[in-house]
Amino acid sequence: MPQNGHGNGDGQAGAGPDLAPVGPTDTFITLVCNVFEEEGKWIAEATQIDLSAFGDTEDEAREALDKALDVYIDLLISEGAFERVMREKQVPLFKLPAASGSTHVAPISKKIPAGAA
C-alpha cells in the first residue's frame, strides 16, 4: 500500500487520503487515515472501516495500519464480501476508465490546520 500522507509529521493529529488498490488494479478505495500521539504511543486509524493500529513512533503506527489494511482487504476479497462491506460502511469504490497506455493515480494530501475544518 502506498505511503502517502498519513498524519502530518509534526506530532499533531493529522489526516491524509490513502488510495488502496483493491481486487483488479483498476479499482480503488479512498480512506482518510488519522495518525496521532496519545499517552506516549502513536495511533493510526482508518475510522471509516473501524480499523486502527499503534506503534512507538509515527512511522511504526503508519506501517502497522498499512499491514492491517492489507490483511483486512485481502480477507474481505477472499470471502467475496469486499463490495458488500464497503457499501455497508459507505466507502465508495472507484473504477478507473480504460485508457490507452499506462494510467497512474497519485494521492494528493494537504495538511489542514487544527480548527480550520
N, CA, C and O atoms as a printed pandas DataFrame, in Angstrom:
     atom_number atom_name residue_name chain_id  residue_number  x_coord  y_coord  z_coord
0              1         N          MET        A               1    0.853   -1.173    0.000
1              2        CA          MET        A               1    0.000    0.000    0.000
2              3         C          MET        A               1    0.896    1.232    0.000
3              4         O          MET        A               1    1.890    1.258    0.726
4              5         N          PRO        A               2    0.583    2.230   -0.772
5              6        CA          PRO        A               2    1.459    3.381   -0.857
6              7         C          PRO        A               2    1.502    4.183    0.429
7              8         O          PRO        A               2    0.503    4.293    1.140
8              9         N          GLN        A               3    2.654    4.735    0.719
9             10        CA          GLN        A               3    2.788    5.673    1.830
10            11         C          GLN        A               3    2.477    7.046    1.262
11            12         O          GLN        A               3    3.136    7.497    0.325
12            13         N          ASN        A               4    1.475    7.713    1.825
13            14        CA          ASN        A               4    1.091    8.940    1.152
14            15         C          ASN        A               4    0.282    9.880    2.012
15            16         O          ASN        A               4   -0.888   10.136    1.726
16            17         N          GLY        A               5    0.881   10.389    3.044
17            18        CA          GLY        A               5    0.202   11.463    3.731
18            19         C          GLY        A               5   -0.579   11.073    4.939
19            20         O          GLY        A               5   -1.472   11.818    5.345
20            21         N          HIS        A               6   -0.292    9.934    5.548
21            22        CA          HIS        A               6   -0.918    9.651    6.832
22            23         C          HIS        A               6   -0.300   10.621    7.819
23            24         O          HIS        A               6    0.923   10.747    7.874
24            25         N          GLY        A               7   -1.094   11.290    8.577
25            26        CA          GLY        A               7   -0.554   12.222    9.564
26            27         C          GLY        A               7    0.080   13.407    8.885
27            28         O          GLY        A               7   -0.081   13.632    7.685
28            29         N          ASN        A               8    0.817   14.171    9.698
29            30        CA          ASN        A               8    1.428   15.350    9.121
30            31         C          ASN        A               8    2.843   15.564    9.606
31            32         O          ASN        A               8    3.459   16.577    9.275
32            33         N          GLY        A               9    3.379   14.629   10.388
33            34        CA          GLY        A               9    4.781   14.674   10.755
34            35         C          GLY        A               9    5.150   15.695   11.798
35            36         O          GLY        A               9    6.333   15.855   12.100
36            37         N          ASP        A              10    4.172   16.404   12.371
37            38        CA          ASP        A              10    4.537   17.434   13.339
38            39         C          ASP        A              10    4.060   17.108   14.757
39            40         O          ASP        A              10    4.062   17.976   15.630
40            41         N          GLY        A              11    3.657   15.871   14.981
41            42        CA          GLY        A              11    3.214   15.471   16.312
42            43         C          GLY        A              11    1.766   15.834   16.611
43            44         O          GLY        A              11    1.270   15.553   17.702
44            45         N          GLN        A              12    1.096   16.444   15.674
45            46        CA          GLN        A              12   -0.306   16.809   15.853
46            47         C          GLN        A              12   -1.165   15.773   15.144
47            48         O          GLN        A              12   -0.683   15.038   14.283
48            49         N          ALA        A              13   -2.430   15.721   15.509
49            50        CA          ALA        A              13   -3.344   14.845   14.788
50            51         C          ALA        A              13   -3.369   15.288   13.343
51            52         O          ALA        A              13   -3.334   16.486   13.059
52            53         N          GLY        A              14   -3.428   14.340   12.427
53            54        CA          GLY        A              14   -3.421   14.700   11.013
54            55         C          GLY        A              14   -4.217   13.708   10.214
55            56         O          GLY        A              14   -4.605   12.654   10.719
56            57         N          ALA        A              15   -4.459   14.041    8.977
57            58        CA          ALA        A              15   -5.214   13.150    8.113
58            59         C          ALA        A              15   -4.712   13.298    6.699
59            60         O          ALA        A              15   -4.216   14.353    6.303
60            61         N          GLY        A              16   -4.845   12.235    5.952
61            62        CA          GLY        A              16   -4.493   12.270    4.547
62            63         C          GLY        A              16   -5.188   11.126    3.849
63            64         O          GLY        A              16   -5.508   10.125    4.489
64            65         N          PRO        A              17   -5.432   11.241    2.554
65            66        CA          PRO        A              17   -6.111   10.173    1.845
66            67         C          PRO        A              17   -5.164    9.009    1.597
67            68         O          PRO        A              17   -3.952    9.189    1.479
68            69         N          ASP        A              18   -5.724    7.841    1.522
69            70        CA          ASP        A              18   -4.948    6.661    1.196
70            71         C          ASP        A              18   -5.682    5.959    0.073
71            72         O          ASP        A              18   -6.797    5.474    0.267
72            73         N          LEU        A              19   -5.070    5.898   -1.104
73            74        CA          LEU        A              19   -5.672    5.181   -2.214
74            75         C          LEU        A              19   -5.151    3.765   -2.159
75            76         O          LEU        A              19   -3.954    3.534   -2.326
76            77         N          ALA        A              20   -6.027    2.824   -1.931
77            78        CA          ALA        A              20   -5.628    1.442   -1.784
78            79         C          ALA        A              20   -6.152    0.630   -2.959
79            80         O          ALA        A              20   -7.364    0.548   -3.155
80            81         N          PRO        A              21   -5.253    0.021   -3.754
81            82        CA          PRO        A              21   -5.749   -0.817   -4.838
82            83         C          PRO        A              21   -6.472   -2.027   -4.264
83            84         O          PRO        A              21   -5.979   -2.657   -3.328
84            85         N          VAL        A              22   -7.615   -2.352   -4.804
85            86        CA          VAL        A              22   -8.376   -3.497   -4.327
86            87         C          VAL        A              22   -8.782   -4.345   -5.516
87            88         O          VAL        A              22   -9.222   -3.822   -6.539
88            89         N          GLY        A              23   -8.635   -5.660   -5.381
89            90        CA          GLY        A              23   -9.022   -6.540   -6.466
90            91         C          GLY        A              23   -8.274   -6.178   -7.732
91            92         O          GLY        A              23   -7.055   -6.009   -7.714
92            93         N          PRO        A              24   -9.004   -6.057   -8.838
93            94        CA          PRO        A              24   -8.348   -5.669  -10.088
94            95         C          PRO        A              24   -7.687   -4.307   -9.935
95            96         O          PRO        A              24   -8.168   -3.455   -9.188
96            97         N          THR        A              25   -6.600   -4.111  -10.637
97            98        CA          THR        A              25   -5.830   -2.878  -10.459
98            99         C          THR        A              25   -6.555   -1.632  -10.937
99           100         O          THR        A              25   -6.034   -0.529  -10.777
100          101         N          ASP        A              26   -7.739   -1.771  -11.518
101          102        CA          ASP        A              26   -8.481   -0.585  -11.948
102          103         C          ASP        A              26   -9.520   -0.144  -10.927
103          104         O          ASP        A              26  -10.324    0.739  -11.224
104          105         N          THR        A              27   -9.529   -0.734   -9.727
105          106        CA          THR        A              27  -10.488   -0.393   -8.687
106          107         C          THR        A              27   -9.749    0.128   -7.465
107          108         O          THR        A              27   -8.751   -0.452   -7.038
108          109         N          PHE        A              28  -10.252    1.238   -6.899
109          110        CA          PHE        A              28   -9.610    1.858   -5.745
110          111         C          PHE        A              28  -10.652    2.266   -4.718
111          112         O          PHE        A              28  -11.821    2.480   -5.038
112          113         N          ILE        A              29  -10.190    2.369   -3.459
113          114        CA          ILE        A              29  -10.987    2.999   -2.423
114          115         C          ILE        A              29  -10.155    4.147   -1.874
115          116         O          ILE        A              29   -8.928    4.133   -1.968
116          117         N          THR        A              30  -10.816    5.125   -1.311
117          118        CA          THR        A              30  -10.124    6.234   -0.670
118          119         C          THR        A              30  -10.509    6.229    0.798
119          120         O          THR        A              30  -11.690    6.276    1.143
120          121         N          LEU        A              31   -9.502    6.170    1.660
121          122        CA          LEU        A              31   -9.723    6.196    3.102
122          123         C          LEU        A              31   -8.981    7.378    3.691
123          124         O          LEU        A              31   -7.876    7.703    3.255
124          125         N          VAL        A              32   -9.573    8.016    4.669
125          126        CA          VAL        A              32   -8.888    9.055    5.425
126          127         C          VAL        A              32   -8.303    8.367    6.655
127          128         O          VAL        A              32   -9.018    7.746    7.441
128          129         N          CYS        A              33   -6.997    8.494    6.799
129          130        CA          CYS        A              33   -6.305    7.854    7.914
130          131         C          CYS        A              33   -5.729    8.930    8.826
131          132         O          CYS        A              33   -5.019    9.829    8.373
132          133         N          ASN        A              34   -6.040    8.829   10.107
133          134        CA          ASN        A              34   -5.550    9.778   11.105
134          135         C          ASN        A              34   -4.400    9.147   11.880
135          136         O          ASN        A              34   -4.431    7.956   12.193
136          137         N          VAL        A              35   -3.395    9.946   12.185
137          138        CA          VAL        A              35   -2.265    9.497   12.998
138          139         C          VAL        A              35   -2.065   10.533   14.095
139          140         O          VAL        A              35   -1.965   11.729   13.823
140          141         N          PHE        A              36   -2.008   10.058   15.348
141          142        CA          PHE        A              36   -1.852   10.986   16.460
142          143         C          PHE        A              36   -1.150   10.288   17.614
143          144         O          PHE        A              36   -1.105    9.060   17.683
144          145         N          GLU        A              37   -0.606   11.086   18.511
145          146        CA          GLU        A              37    0.075   10.559   19.686
146          147         C          GLU        A              37   -0.852   10.664   20.886
147          148         O          GLU        A              37   -1.529   11.673   21.082
148          149         N          GLU        A              38   -0.869    9.592   21.694
149          150        CA          GLU        A              38   -1.697    9.580   22.885
150          151         C          GLU        A              38   -0.994    8.743   23.953
151          152         O          GLU        A              38   -0.709    7.563   23.755
152          153         N          GLU        A              39   -0.726    9.377   25.072
153          154        CA          GLU        A              39   -0.091    8.709   26.211
154          155         C          GLU        A              39    1.189    7.973   25.817
155          156         O          GLU        A              39    1.414    6.839   26.238
156          157         N          GLY        A              40    2.020    8.621   25.012
157          158        CA          GLY        A              40    3.317    8.076   24.643
158          159         C          GLY        A              40    3.315    7.051   23.523
159          160         O          GLY        A              40    4.378    6.546   23.159
160          161         N          LYS        A              41    2.162    6.728   22.969
161          162        CA          LYS        A              41    2.056    5.795   21.845
162          163         C          LYS        A              41    1.473    6.528   20.648
163          164         O          LYS        A              41    0.692    7.467   20.801
164          165         N          TRP        A              42    1.859    6.092   19.461
165          166        CA          TRP        A              42    1.298    6.643   18.237
166          167         C          TRP        A              42    0.181    5.719   17.770
167          168         O          TRP        A              42    0.332    4.497   17.765
168          169         N          ILE        A              43   -0.936    6.315   17.381
169          170        CA          ILE        A              43   -2.104    5.575   16.920
170          171         C          ILE        A              43   -2.422    6.010   15.494
171          172         O          ILE        A              43   -2.459    7.201   15.189
172          173         N          ALA        A              44   -2.647    5.035   14.637
173          174        CA          ALA        A              44   -3.079    5.295   13.258
174          175         C          ALA        A              44   -4.432    4.623   13.103
175          176         O          ALA        A              44   -4.613    3.462   13.471
176          177         N          GLU        A              45   -5.378    5.371   12.554
177          178        CA          GLU        A              45   -6.722    4.808   12.440
178          179         C          GLU        A              45   -7.368    5.150   11.108
179          180         O          GLU        A              45   -7.182    6.237   10.560
180          181         N          ALA        A              46   -8.127    4.197   10.608
181          182        CA          ALA        A              46   -8.982    4.388    9.438
182          183         C          ALA        A              46  -10.401    4.216    9.965
183          184         O          ALA        A              46  -10.957    3.118    9.932
184          185         N          THR        A              47  -10.975    5.303   10.447
185          186        CA          THR        A              47  -12.252    5.235   11.154
186          187         C          THR        A              47  -13.406    4.796   10.259
187          188         O          THR        A              47  -14.383    4.229   10.749
188          189         N          GLN        A              48  -13.309    5.048    8.952
189          190        CA          GLN        A              48  -14.387    4.657    8.052
190          191         C          GLN        A              48  -14.627    3.149    8.078
191          192         O          GLN        A              48  -15.747    2.687    7.859
192          193         N          ILE        A              49  -13.566    2.384    8.349
193          194        CA          ILE        A              49  -13.715    0.928    8.368
194          195         C          ILE        A              49  -13.408    0.348    9.749
195          196         O          ILE        A              49  -13.206   -0.858    9.890
196          197         N          ASP        A              50  -13.373    1.204   10.756
197          198        CA          ASP        A              50  -13.174    0.772   12.145
198          199         C          ASP        A              50  -11.896   -0.047   12.327
199          200         O          ASP        A              50  -11.913   -1.115   12.940
200          201         N          LEU        A              51  -10.792    0.464   11.787
201          202        CA          LEU        A              51   -9.517   -0.243   11.872
202          203         C          LEU        A              51   -8.472    0.704   12.436
203          204         O          LEU        A              51   -8.395    1.862   12.026
204          205         N          SER        A              52   -7.669    0.219   13.373
205          206        CA          SER        A              52   -6.607    1.047   13.929
206          207         C          SER        A              52   -5.399    0.183   14.252
207          208         O          SER        A              52   -5.489   -1.043   14.325
208          209         N          ALA        A              53   -4.271    0.848   14.443
209          210        CA          ALA        A              53   -3.020    0.181   14.802
210          211         C          ALA        A              53   -2.200    1.182   15.600
211          212         O          ALA        A              53   -2.515    2.371   15.634
212          213         N          PHE        A              54   -1.154    0.695   16.236
213          214        CA          PHE        A              54   -0.335    1.597   17.029
214          215         C          PHE        A              54    1.133    1.228   16.908
215          216         O          PHE        A              54    1.484    0.165   16.394
216          217         N          GLY        A              55    1.985    2.125   17.391
217          218        CA          GLY        A              55    3.424    1.888   17.405
218          219         C          GLY        A              55    4.098    2.863   18.339
219          220         O          GLY        A              55    3.473    3.793   18.850
220          221         N          ASP        A              56    5.380    2.644   18.558
221          222        CA          ASP        A              56    6.154    3.542   19.415
222          223         C          ASP        A              56    6.493    4.843   18.708
223          224         O          ASP        A              56    6.768    5.851   19.359
224          225         N          THR        A              57    6.474    4.827   17.374
225          226        CA          THR        A              57    6.749    6.032   16.588
226          227         C          THR        A              57    5.617    6.228   15.587
227          228         O          THR        A              57    4.814    5.324   15.356
228          229         N          GLU        A              58    5.561    7.410   15.000
229          230        CA          GLU        A              58    4.550    7.685   13.981
230          231         C          GLU        A              58    4.707    6.730   12.797
231          232         O          GLU        A              58    3.718    6.201   12.291
232          233         N          ASP        A              59    5.941    6.510   12.357
233          234        CA          ASP        A              59    6.175    5.603   11.231
234          235         C          ASP        A              59    5.744    4.174   11.550
235          236         O          ASP        A              59    5.169    3.498   10.696
236          237         N          GLU        A              60    6.015    3.705   12.773
237          238        CA          GLU        A              60    5.601    2.358   13.155
238          239         C          GLU        A              60    4.079    2.231   13.131
239          240         O          GLU        A              60    3.551    1.208   12.696
240          241         N          ALA        A              61    3.383    3.245   13.589
241          242        CA          ALA        A              61    1.921    3.214   13.586
242          243         C          ALA        A              61    1.391    3.195   12.154
243          244         O          ALA        A              61    0.454    2.456   11.853
244          245         N          ARG        A              62    1.976    3.993   11.277
245          246        CA          ARG        A              62    1.562    4.005    9.869
246          247         C          ARG        A              62    1.780    2.643    9.223
247          248         O          ARG        A              62    0.899    2.108    8.551
248          249         N          GLU        A              63    2.974    2.095    9.441
249          250        CA          GLU        A              63    3.289    0.789    8.857
250          251         C          GLU        A              63    2.354   -0.292    9.383
251          252         O          GLU        A              63    1.913   -1.153    8.622
252          253         N          ALA        A              64    2.051   -0.252   10.671
253          254        CA          ALA        A              64    1.146   -1.237   11.257
254          255         C          ALA        A              64   -0.260   -1.111   10.658
255          256         O          ALA        A              64   -0.919   -2.119   10.401
256          257         N          LEU        A              65   -0.716    0.127   10.437
257          258        CA          LEU        A              65   -2.025    0.315    9.825
258          259         C          LEU        A              65   -2.012   -0.158    8.379
259          260         O          LEU        A              65   -2.977   -0.776    7.930
260          261         N          ASP        A              66   -0.949    0.115    7.645
261          262        CA          ASP        A              66   -0.851   -0.359    6.262
262          263         C          ASP        A              66   -0.960   -1.879    6.213
263          264         O          ASP        A              66   -1.677   -2.425    5.375
264          265         N          LYS        A              67   -0.250   -2.564    7.109
265          266        CA          LYS        A              67   -0.314   -4.035    7.150
266          267         C          LYS        A              67   -1.709   -4.508    7.522
267          268         O          LYS        A              67   -2.226   -5.454    6.927
268          269         N          ALA        A              68   -2.324   -3.851    8.509
269          270        CA          ALA        A              68   -3.678   -4.230    8.927
270          271         C          ALA        A              68   -4.675   -4.023    7.784
271          272         O          ALA        A              68   -5.566   -4.848    7.581
272          273         N          LEU        A              69   -4.527   -2.924    7.037
273          274        CA          LEU        A              69   -5.399   -2.675    5.882
274          275         C          LEU        A              69   -5.233   -3.765    4.838
275          276         O          LEU        A              69   -6.219   -4.266    4.298
276          277         N          ASP        A              70   -3.987   -4.136    4.549
277          278        CA          ASP        A              70   -3.736   -5.195    3.566
278          279         C          ASP        A              70   -4.420   -6.493    3.978
279          280         O          ASP        A              70   -5.092   -7.126    3.163
280          281         N          VAL        A              71   -4.253   -6.894    5.240
281          282        CA          VAL        A              71   -4.845   -8.140    5.728
282          283         C          VAL        A              71   -6.373   -8.064    5.666
283          284         O          VAL        A              71   -7.027   -8.999    5.203
284          285         N          TYR        A              72   -6.935   -6.952    6.133
285          286        CA          TYR        A              72   -8.388   -6.774    6.163
286          287         C          TYR        A              72   -8.971   -6.826    4.754
287          288         O          TYR        A              72   -9.944   -7.539    4.509
288          289         N          ILE        A              73   -8.384   -6.077    3.833
289          290        CA          ILE        A              73   -8.892   -6.034    2.458
290          291         C          ILE        A              73   -8.741   -7.397    1.794
291          292         O          ILE        A              73   -9.667   -7.864    1.130
292          293         N          ASP        A              74   -7.586   -8.042    1.963
293          294        CA          ASP        A              74   -7.384   -9.376    1.379
294          295         C          ASP        A              74   -8.411  -10.374    1.907
295          296         O          ASP        A              74   -8.934  -11.188    1.147
296          297         N          LEU        A              75   -8.698  -10.313    3.200
297          298        CA          LEU        A              75   -9.681  -11.219    3.801
298          299         C          LEU        A              75  -11.067  -10.986    3.210
299          300         O          LEU        A              75  -11.762  -11.932    2.839
300          301         N          LEU        A              76  -11.463   -9.714    3.127
301          302        CA          LEU        A              76  -12.781   -9.410    2.557
302          303         C          LEU        A              76  -12.886   -9.879    1.113
303          304         O          LEU        A              76  -13.910  -10.433    0.711
304          305         N          ILE        A              77  -11.835   -9.661    0.335
305          306        CA          ILE        A              77  -11.846  -10.087   -1.072
306          307         C          ILE        A              77  -11.924  -11.611   -1.154
307          308         O          ILE        A              77  -12.701  -12.152   -1.942
308          309         N          SER        A              78  -11.124  -12.303   -0.344
309          310        CA          SER        A              78  -11.112  -13.774   -0.408
310          311         C          SER        A              78  -12.457  -14.375   -0.002
311          312         O          SER        A              78  -12.813  -15.458   -0.465
312          313         N          GLU        A              79  -13.200  -13.685    0.852
313          314        CA          GLU        A              79  -14.518  -14.163    1.275
314          315         C          GLU        A              79  -15.639  -13.671    0.368
315          316         O          GLU        A              79  -16.805  -14.001    0.584
316          317         N          GLY        A              80  -15.289  -12.878   -0.650
317          318        CA          GLY        A              80  -16.298  -12.348   -1.559
318          319         C          GLY        A              80  -17.192  -11.298   -0.911
319          320         O          GLY        A              80  -18.310  -11.062   -1.367
320          321         N          ALA        A              81  -16.697  -10.670    0.152
321          322        CA          ALA        A              81  -17.518   -9.726    0.918
322          323         C          ALA        A              81  -17.054   -8.282    0.771
323          324         O          ALA        A              81  -17.627   -7.384    1.389
324          325         N          PHE        A              82  -16.034   -8.049   -0.031
325          326        CA          PHE        A              82  -15.446   -6.713   -0.072
326          327         C          PHE        A              82  -16.460   -5.632   -0.455
327          328         O          PHE        A              82  -16.641   -4.665    0.285
328          329         N          GLU        A              83  -17.115   -5.789   -1.597
329          330        CA          GLU        A              83  -18.033   -4.741   -2.057
330          331         C          GLU        A              83  -19.192   -4.549   -1.085
331          332         O          GLU        A              83  -19.603   -3.416   -0.835
332          333         N          ARG        A              84  -19.722   -5.633   -0.538
333          334        CA          ARG        A              84  -20.835   -5.525    0.406
334          335         C          ARG        A              84  -20.413   -4.751    1.656
335          336         O          ARG        A              84  -21.131   -3.857    2.105
336          337         N          VAL        A              85  -19.264   -5.089    2.212
337          338        CA          VAL        A              85  -18.801   -4.425    3.432
338          339         C          VAL        A              85  -18.503   -2.947    3.158
339          340         O          VAL        A              85  -18.835   -2.090    3.977
340          341         N          MET        A              86  -17.885   -2.645    2.024
341          342        CA          MET        A              86  -17.597   -1.239    1.707
342          343         C          MET        A              86  -18.902   -0.456    1.548
343          344         O          MET        A              86  -18.988    0.692    1.985
344          345         N          ARG        A              87  -19.913   -1.062    0.930
345          346        CA          ARG        A              87  -21.225   -0.385    0.819
346          347         C          ARG        A              87  -21.820   -0.145    2.200
347          348         O          ARG        A              87  -22.320    0.944    2.482
348          349         N          GLU        A              88  -21.767   -1.166    3.067
349          350        CA          GLU        A              88  -22.311   -1.024    4.422
350          351         C          GLU        A              88  -21.605    0.086    5.194
351          352         O          GLU        A              88  -22.232    0.797    5.980
352          353         N          LYS        A              89  -20.303    0.234    4.970
353          354        CA          LYS        A              89  -19.527    1.251    5.674
354          355         C          LYS        A              89  -19.496    2.580    4.904
355          356         O          LYS        A              89  -18.832    3.533    5.313
356          357         N          GLN        A              90  -20.216    2.622    3.800
357          358        CA          GLN        A              90  -20.341    3.813    2.962
358          359         C          GLN        A              90  -18.992    4.305    2.444
359          360         O          GLN        A              90  -18.725    5.506    2.406
360          361         N          VAL        A              91  -18.144    3.347    2.044
361          362        CA          VAL        A              91  -16.854    3.662    1.423
362          363         C          VAL        A              91  -17.027    3.434   -0.077
363          364         O          VAL        A              91  -17.223    2.298   -0.509
364          365         N          PRO        A              92  -16.958    4.505   -0.877
365          366        CA          PRO        A              92  -17.178    4.334   -2.318
366          367         C          PRO        A              92  -16.026    3.601   -3.002
367          368         O          PRO        A              92  -14.863    3.733   -2.621
368          369         N          LEU        A              93  -16.384    2.831   -4.018
369          370        CA          LEU        A              93  -15.399    2.181   -4.886
370          371         C          LEU        A              93  -15.236    3.042   -6.129
371          372         O          LEU        A              93  -16.214    3.536   -6.688
372          373         N          PHE        A              94  -14.000    3.213   -6.550
373          374        CA          PHE        A              94  -13.702    3.987   -7.747
374          375         C          PHE        A              94  -13.087    3.067   -8.780
375          376         O          PHE        A              94  -12.162    2.312   -8.482
376          377         N          LYS        A              95  -13.604    3.134   -9.989
377          378        CA          LYS        A              95  -13.052    2.352  -11.097
378          379         C          LYS        A              95  -12.458    3.323  -12.098
379          380         O          LYS        A              95  -13.091    4.299  -12.502
380          381         N          LEU        A              96  -11.235    3.035  -12.485
381          382        CA          LEU        A              96  -10.578    3.869  -13.484
382          383         C          LEU        A              96  -11.082    3.490  -14.866
383          384         O          LEU        A              96  -11.269    2.308  -15.154
384          385         N          PRO        A              97  -11.306    4.484  -15.727
385          386        CA          PRO        A              97  -11.733    4.167  -17.085
386          387         C          PRO        A              97  -10.590    3.499  -17.844
387          388         O          PRO        A              97   -9.415    3.744  -17.571
388          389         N          ALA        A              98  -10.957    2.659  -18.793
389          390        CA          ALA        A              98   -9.943    2.030  -19.635
390          391         C          ALA        A              98   -9.222    3.132  -20.404
391          392         O          ALA        A              98   -9.849    4.044  -20.944
392          393         N          ALA        A              99   -7.913    3.034  -20.442
393          394        CA          ALA        A              99   -7.125    4.060  -21.130
394          395         C          ALA        A              99   -6.058    3.388  -21.967
395          396         O          ALA        A              99   -5.586    2.297  -21.647
396          397         N          SER        A             100   -5.692    4.048  -23.028
397          398        CA          SER        A             100   -4.586    3.525  -23.822
398          399         C          SER        A             100   -3.295    3.938  -23.127
399          400         O          SER        A             100   -3.189    5.048  -22.606
400          401         N          GLY        A             101   -2.343    3.064  -23.122
401          402        CA          GLY        A             101   -1.095    3.360  -22.421
402          403         C          GLY        A             101   -1.274    3.135  -20.936
403          404         O          GLY        A             101   -2.214    2.464  -20.510
404          405         N          SER        A             102   -0.380    3.689  -20.154
405          406        CA          SER        A             102   -0.443    3.459  -18.716
406          407         C          SER        A             102   -1.260    4.548  -18.037
407          408         O          SER        A             102   -1.297    5.692  -18.489
408          409         N          THR        A             103   -1.900    4.177  -16.966
409          410        CA          THR        A             103   -2.662    5.110  -16.149
410          411         C          THR        A             103   -2.007    5.161  -14.785
411          412         O          THR        A             103   -1.671    4.121  -14.220
412          413         N          HIS        A             104   -1.821    6.349  -14.252
413          414        CA          HIS        A             104   -1.190    6.497  -12.949
414          415         C          HIS        A             104   -2.113    7.310  -12.059
415          416         O          HIS        A             104   -2.574    8.386  -12.441
416          417         N          VAL        A             105   -2.376    6.793  -10.880
417          418        CA          VAL        A             105   -3.186    7.513   -9.906
418          419         C          VAL        A             105   -2.278    7.852   -8.738
419          420         O          VAL        A             105   -1.646    6.970   -8.158
420          421         N          ALA        A             106   -2.215    9.110   -8.399
421          422        CA          ALA        A             106   -1.389    9.539   -7.268
422          423         C          ALA        A             106   -2.270   10.271   -6.267
423          424         O          ALA        A             106   -3.027   11.169   -6.636
424          425         N          PRO        A             107   -2.170    9.888   -5.011
425          426        CA          PRO        A             107   -2.953   10.582   -3.995
426          427         C          PRO        A             107   -2.407   11.981   -3.757
427          428         O          PRO        A             107   -1.217   12.240   -3.941
428          429         N          ILE        A             108   -3.276   12.857   -3.354
429          430        CA          ILE        A             108   -2.876   14.215   -3.008
430          431         C          ILE        A             108   -3.266   14.454   -1.562
431          432         O          ILE        A             108   -4.425   14.278   -1.186
432          433         N          SER        A             109   -2.302   14.851   -0.757
433          434        CA          SER        A             109   -2.565   15.109    0.662
434          435         C          SER        A             109   -2.310   16.567    0.955
435          436         O          SER        A             109   -1.378   17.162    0.414
436          437         N          LYS        A             110   -3.121   17.137    1.798
437          438        CA          LYS        A             110   -2.928   18.519    2.223
438          439         C          LYS        A             110   -3.205   18.610    3.704
439          440         O          LYS        A             110   -4.249   18.166    4.181
440          441         N          LYS        A             111   -2.277   19.179    4.419
441          442        CA          LYS        A             111   -2.438   19.379    5.853
442          443         C          LYS        A             111   -3.440   20.511    6.080
443          444         O          LYS        A             111   -3.315   21.594    5.507
444          445         N          ILE        A             112   -4.419   20.243    6.914
445          446        CA          ILE        A             112   -5.411   21.244    7.264
446          447         C          ILE        A             112   -5.134   21.655    8.714
447          448         O          ILE        A             112   -5.167   20.802    9.600
448          449         N          PRO        A             113   -4.866   22.919    8.974
449          450        CA          PRO        A             113   -4.581   23.357   10.349
450          451         C          PRO        A             113   -5.738   23.032   11.278
451          452         O          PRO        A             113   -6.901   23.086   10.879
452          453         N          ALA        A             114   -5.414   22.696   12.514
453          454        CA          ALA        A             114   -6.426   22.387   13.517
454          455         C          ALA        A             114   -7.408   23.545   13.625
455          456         O          ALA        A             114   -7.000   24.706   13.657
456          457         N          GLY        A             115   -8.680   23.238   13.679
457          458        CA          GLY        A             115   -9.713   24.245   13.828
458          459         C          GLY        A             115  -10.172   24.859   12.521
459          460         O          GLY        A             115  -11.142   25.617   12.509
460          461         N          ALA        A             116   -9.494   24.549   11.411
461          462        CA          ALA        A             116   -9.873   25.160   10.131
462          463         C          ALA        A             116  -10.980   24.389    9.425
463          464         O          ALA        A             116  -11.692   24.941    8.586
464          465         N          ALA        A             117  -11.122   23.131    9.761
465          466        CA          ALA        A             117  -12.124   22.319    9.061
466          467         C          ALA        A             117  -13.415   22.247    9.844
467          468         O          ALA        A             117  -14.369   21.605    9.405
